[in-house]
Amino acid sequence: MVMFIHIVQPGDTLFSISRRYDYPLESLRLVNGLVETNIVPGQALLVPSYTYTVQSGDTLSAIARKAFVTVEQLRAANPAVDPYRMHPGMKIYIPDISWYQAITLAYYTLREPNLDRTLVRDFAPYSSYIALFEYRFAPNGDIVTTRDDAAAIETAWQNRVTPIAVVTNLTSEGFSTRLASQVLNNPEARANLVENIFYLVSRKGYGGVNIDFEQVRGEDRDLFTGFLRQLRDRLKPAGYVLTIAVPAKTSEEIPWLRGYDYGGIGAVVDYMFIMAYDWHHLTSEPGPVAPIGEVRSTLQFAVERVPRKKILLGLPLYGYDWIIPYRPGTLADALSNQEAVLTAMRYQSPIQYSFQYESPFFRYTDELGNIHEVWFEDVRSMGQKMKLARQFQIAGVGAWELKLRFAPGPWLLRKFFTVRKV
C-alpha cells in the first residue's frame, strides 16, 4: 500500500484536496472516517495514491516526510526528477516500502456474537493474532468468568487469524496487585491457574493465551517469570502460543515496574506486547499519550534484553480530553482517535502538532464555557511509531483496542508492513 499525508491548510476543502491530488472525494472521506466534510486546519488526511502532486514550496525532504520514506528512496523512485527544479503540479512517484514482514496483535473486548463476527472479519486481513478480552481468575487459580466467544473464535480461524484468550488480574475494583500476588505466592494456586488456562484454551478452541497481569509487585518479579515458564511448559507441547502484555519500561529503577523482568519474560514467551502508551492518562495533567522519545527509549531498553523477533510495539487507538486549567484530582475523558478528530471538526478547532513529541493536540471551548485540551494519535504520529518499529527491526506492532476503530489505521499499517499469518 502506498500513501502520503496531506495537512489541511486554511482555505482547504475536501473538494479542493480531492481535485489537487486527483483522488475521489467520497473515497477520501471514507478512508479517513469522516462523517462530515468540515475539515479544520492542521488536520492530517491520509491519501492512498502512488503519485504525489507537488505543491508550492515543496521540497523533496518535505515530500519524503509526508510519505514516510527517505529522500534516498524518493530519489531512487524518481531518477528523472531534479530536486532543484520541482514545480507545482509535477508528479512524484511514491515508492512501496511494505515489504517488511510483521506480526500484529490487537486486543478486542468481546460484545455479542453478531458484532464480534463483523469486527473480527473486518480486521482479519490486518491481523496475525486477535486477543479476545478477557478472562478473570480467583485467588485459588480457578477461572471465574465465562464468555460467549465461540463466534469470534470461529470467525478468526475462518479468516486465517489466530484467536488468543486474554487472562487478566482484573477484579470489580480494577487490576489487582493483591490477587496476582496471592496466586503467584501459592504454588498450588499457581499450578491450578496454569491447568485452568490450558483447559480454557484447548476446550474453547483458542490458539494460545495472552497474559495481562498489571501492577505486579516488585517482590513478585521472579515468581511472575516462573509462572510464565510453568505456563509455557504446559502450552508449548500442545502447540499453543504464549504472549504477554507488559508496561513500557525505560529503566530498572522505576519502583512500580520492578515486577516485570523484561529479560526473564522475553526468554519465556513467544511474543511480548509492550503497552507503549499512557505516559499521560486519566488522572494526570494534559500531555501526549505516547510521546515518541519515551517510545524510542522503551524500545531501546527492550531490545537490549529481549530478542527483537519477540517484541510487539503496542499503539493506542485513543487519547484524552482534559478540562483546563488542570486541577489535581480531576479526571480526563478518554476518547478514540477518531472521536478526537470529529470533536475538532465539530468545534472547528485547528489541530496543532508537536514535533518534539510527534503528537497532535488541540483546544476547544464547550457549550458551558469550559476550555478543553485534547491529546490523541493521528496518521502522522502513528506513522512515526510504525517507522520506529521498522528501525528497531522488531517483530511487529499491536493495538488497544479494535472496538475503538481508527479508519485510516489499516491503510497506514499496510504502508509499512506485510502482515504475517501464523
N, C-alpha and C positions, 0 to 999 in steps of 0.2 A: 504494500500500500504506500502510495506517495501522496504527500500533502504538504501544505505550508500554512502559516498562521497570518491572518490579517488583523491588525489592531485598529479598531474603529477610530476614526478621526472626526472632529467636529464637522458637521455637514454631511457625513456619510449616511447613506440609507442602505438597507439590504438590496434594494433595486440597483443602486449605483455600484455597489460592490459586486453584485452578480454580473452586471454589464462589464465592469472593469476586467474581471477575470474570465469572462465568458463561461460562467458556471450557473446552472439553472437556479433561480431564486428559491423555488419550493424545496429543492434538494439542499440548498444552503441552510434553509430554515430547519429542515428535518435533521440534518447531520448535527446541528448544534443544539437541538432540543428546544427550539424557540416556539412558544405558542403565539406570541405577538411579534411584531416587526419593529417595535420602537426601541432599537438598539441605542446604546449610550457610548460616549467617548471613552476609550480605554478598554472597551470590551474586546476579548480575544475570540476570533472566529476561526474555526478550522475549515480550510478549503481543500477538499480532496482533488488534486489535479497534478498531472505530470509536468505542467508548464506554469511558470510564474511570469506575469506581465510586469515589467519594470515600471516603477513609479518614479515621479520626480524626486530627486535627492537620494535615490537608492544607491548603495554600494554593494559589491559582491559579498563583503563580510556581513552586511545587514541582511541580505537575502539568505545567506547561509544560516544565520541565526533563526530567521523565520521558518526555515525548512529543517532545522535540527541536523544539518550536515556541516562538514568542514569546508572551508574555502577551497582546499585542495580537491575535495570530492566534486565540488561545484565546477571548478575549472576543468577537471578531467571529463566531466559530462558535457561541457560546453567549450570544446577546444577552439572553436572559431570566434568566440566572444572575447573582445578586448575590454578588460575591466575599466579602462580609462576612457572608453568611447561608448559606454552604455547610454541609452536614451529612453525616455518614456515610451512605452508601447512595445519595446523589444521583448521577445520571448526567451526565457531562460528555462532550460530543461532541469528538472529536479531528479537527482539520481535515487534509485531504490536502495535502501540500506536495511531491508527487512530480513536479511539472511541469517541474523543471529537467532539460533535455536534456543528457545526459552521455555521453562516450566512456569505455569501460572497456577496460583491457588487463591481462590476467592471465597469469602465467607457469605453464607446466606442464612438468614433467620427464617425457619420454616413457618408457613402461614396455613394455607389449606390446599388440598391436592390440586385443584384446577390452577390456582395461582402458582403453585410450586412447579407444575409441569411447564407452564408457559415461560416462567422466568428461566428455568434450567435449560429449556430448549433454545431460548433467545441467546443465552450466553455460552452455550456449548461450543460454538466454533472458536471461542477465545479462551477456553479453559482446559487445563490439564486435570486439575482437581477442583471440585466444589466441596467446601467444608460445611456440612449442614449443622446448624446451631440450634439447640445444644442439649446435652445430657448432663444430669447432676448426680451426685453421689452422697451417701450418708457417712457418718464417722466410722461405721464398720466396713465400708467399702462396697456396700450394695448400691446399685444404680436405682435411683428413686423417681426418675421421670420416665414417661412414655411419650413417644412422638408418632404422629401419623405421617411417617416419612416414606412409605412404600412408593408413592407416585414419583417423588423426587429422585429416589434411588434408581427406580426402573428407567425413568426418562434420561438420567445421566448416563447409565450404561448404554442405552439405545443410541445415544449421540456421542459415543466414544469419549466420555468424561468419567473419571474415577470419583465416585462419591465417597467422602470420608466423614466419620462421625466426630463431632466436637464434644469433648468431655471437659467440663469446667468445674471449678470450685465455687461456683455461684450458689448463693442462698437467697432467701427473700430479702436479705439486707445488703446484697451485693457480693462481690468477690470476698471470700472468707479466708483470711490468713489462718484463723484458728482451725477451720475444717481441714485445710491442706496439711497443717502441722499434725493434727490428730491422726490422720491416716498415714502420713509419712513416718511417724514415730511409733506406729503399731505394726509390727511385722505381719501379724495375722490379717489386719485390715488391709494392709498394702497388698498382700498376696491375693486377698479376696477381690480387691478392686481390679487387679490385673486379670484375674479369671473372668470377672464380670464384663470387662471391656472386650476380652476375646470372645466371650459368648455373644455380646451385643453385636459386634462386627460380623461374626460368622452367621448368626441367626437372621440378622436383618439384610444381609447381602451387601454390606459395605466393602470397600476396597482397602480400608485402613482406618486410622484414627488420627485426630488432631488433639493434642493435649494443650489446654488453655488454662493453666493454673496461674493466677495472678496474685501479686502481693505475697510471694513465698518468702518466709523468714530467712535471714542470713544464716541462722543456726541450722536451718534445714537444707542448706545448699547441697551437701554431699548425699543426704538421704533422697533428695529430689532426683539427682542424677542417677542414683542407684535404682530408684523406682523406674525411671525411664529405661535403664538397662534391663531390668527384670521384665518390663513390658515388651521391649524389643525382642528378647529371647523367646517370649511366648508367641509373638505375632509373626516374626520373620520366617520360621519354618513352614508356616501355612501360606506364605506369600503376601501377607498384609503389610502395608506401608505405615511407618510411624513418623508423624510430623508433629511439630510443636510451635506454639506462638510464644515469643519471648519479648519483653520490653526492650526498647532501644537503650544500649549502654555505650558510653564513650570512655569509661574508666571503671576500675575495680574499687574505686574509692567512694562510690555513691552508696551510702548506707542502705537505702531502701531497695537496692537492686542486687545486693550481695547474694541473694538466694539463687541467682542464675549464673551458673558456671558455663560460660559460652564454650570453653574448650571441652569440658566434660560432656556437655549436652551435644555438641557438634560431633563428638566421636561416636555417639549412640544413635541419633535419629537419622532418618533419611533426608528430611528437609526441615530447615529452621526458618520460620516466618518471623521476620523482625518487625515489630509494631513501631515503625519509624514515624510516629506522629504523637500528638498531644503534648508538645512542648508548651503550648498554651492550651487551656482546656476550660471546662465549665466553670471551675472555681478560681481560675487565675485572672490576672489582668489581661487586657486585649493584646493580641500579638499573633504571629504566624503559627499555624498548627504544626507544620513540618518544614522549618527553615533549612535551606539547603546546606548550610555549614554544619549543622548538627547531624543531618542525614549523612553527609560525607564522613564526618568523624565517626559515626556509628558503624558505617561500612568498613572504614579503615580498622577500627577496633575488632570488628568481626572477622575480617579476612586474615588477621594475624593469629586467630585462634581456631577458626572453623574452616574446613575445606570449602573453597568457593562454590563447588558444584552442589553444595547443600544449602546455600543461602538464598532466601527469597526476600526481596525488599517489599515490605508492606506499605501500601499507599492509602491515604484516607479519601474516601468519597464524600467528605463532609467538611464543614467549617463551623465557626461560631459567630454569634451575633451578640455583642455586648452593648449595654446602655452606658454611655459615658457622660460625665466623668465617672470612672470606675470607683466603686465603693467596696472595700474588702467585705467578704461575706455574702455578696450578691452573686447570683448565678447567671451565666450567659445562656442563650438558647442555642441548641445545636440545630444545624440545617444542612441539607445536602448541598453539594457544589452547584447543582442545577438550580436549587431554590435560591441560592445566593445570587446567581446571575439574574434570575427572574425578579428578585427583590430590587436589585439595582435598576432594572428596567422599569419596574412599577413606580419607583420614586424618582426615576430619571436622574440617578446619581452617577456621575462619572466614576469609572473604576481606575484606581491607581495601581501601580506595580512597584514592589520593592525589589530592585536587582540585588540588593545585599542579601535578602532572604529568599529570593526567587519565589515571591508570593504576592498574589493580588489582594487588594483590600479596598474598602470604600466606606463612606459615611452617608447616613441619611437621617432625616427628621420625620418621625412618625406622626400620626394624627393627633396624638396627645402632646406634641411638642418635645418628646424625648429624642435626644441625639443618639444614634447607634453607630457602632463601628463593627464592620464585618470583615473577618479574615477567612479565606477559603482557598481552594485549589482550582485552577483553570487549565486549559490546554498548554499554556506556557509553563506553568510550574510543574505540572505532571510530566510534561515532555523532558524537562531538565532532570527529573528524578529517574525517568526511564533511561535517559542518556547516561546518567551516573551508574546505573545497574550494568550497562554495557561496558563502561570504562573500567569497572571493578571486576568484570568478567565473572559475575556470579550466575547462579542457576536461572534466576528469573525474578518475577515480581508477583505481587498479590494485592488484594484489596479488601478493606472493610467498608461497606458490605454491599452486595449486589442489589439488594432491595432499594438502596438509595438511588440507583441508576445515575449514569453520567453519560449523556447521549454521545458526545464525541470520543468517549473513552475507548471503545473498540477500534475506531479508526486510528487513534493515537497508538494503541497497542500494536496494531499491525504495521504501523510506520516503522517501529523499532524492532519487532520480533516476528519470528515464525513460531507459532505455538506448538510445542511438542505434545503429542498424545502418548499416554503411558498405559 
